[in-house]
Amino acid sequence: MPSAHTTGGWETDRLVPDWQARTLTLRPRDGQQPVATLVRRTPMGPATAVAALHVHGYNDYVFQAHVADALTARGVTFYGLDLRRCGRSTRPGDVPHYTDDLTEYHEDLEAAVRLLREELGHERVVLVGHSTGGLSASLWAATPTGSELVDALVLNSPWLDLDASWFARVISTRALDFWAPRDPLRVLADGPSAYSHHLHVQHGGRWDYDLALKPPSGFPVRAGWLRAVRRGHADVGRGLDLQVPVLVCSAGRSGPNTPDNPDLDAQDTILDVRRIAARAPGLGRDVTYVPVPGGIHDLSLSAARPRETYLRTMLSWVDAQVPVRR
């Protein structure tokens, strides 16, 4: 049975032209009623056999209309999921993007994918996860339910490990295990991000999006959330044994997340791509890793050439792994 019910039907999305949004009401937790939000392009015809569900990262929401267009042109229906307390799903009183357990998102993902399959009629589903969303998507796809409902997994710069030395990773994780249960909302990091700032058209970037939902300063990193992420990293480190084929893409190089970095628009300045490459083989039995020269952290928001490389790589791989019946 689905783990959520939908509230109402599809409505006009307030953020992206020609998109629709649908609210998924999830099980109450700690006296709160969380929701997730499913979005899609307004359909122009019957359901395709294959659907792709995009899951955003931290300080993010789903707005990548050009990715939806590219998938639609190849016969794949695009959907996006704003997870609970993120983006369109944020409600009064929520701490944006906060969770103390990444398995919370399993319910969001299951509800969305079941809706795609059972109500909307898609026969196969490709899960596409970016950054922290890539971590959460991987953890769910490794569960028996995720393995049953998902046919393939695409990871766009997934956050699979902490960008720090071995010593710092061990010490910081032990410190989090001690402090986070005592003060889960303690802010560990806050402040502007050169990466987030330079993406928006107001600051010379290419992309226009809601700065309240994806602010240049980002949302504070809190102790309980980082502890949850580190637990997810530990699961990845032990090996997930994913049963579905996996495509992992990252930028070709990493660099500093500072305004004076001359390659800010051609490097991943959030994650260490070497750690992505090192962790990728442990995800499952059938993993393909592809670095994208000139790409940035969100490969789909890169400059034209690396963006086209990423989209072409993803679409070709999906065609091979999950054939689209025209």
Helices and strands as residue ranges (DSSP letters): E 5-12, E 19-25, E 35-41, E 50-55, H 65-73, E 76-82, G 87-89, H 104-114, I 115-119, E 124-130, H 132-141, H 144-149, E 152-156, H 166-179, E 187-189, H 194-199, G 201-203, E 221-222, H 223-238, E 246-251, H 273-279, G 280-283, E 287-292, G 299-301, H 304-321
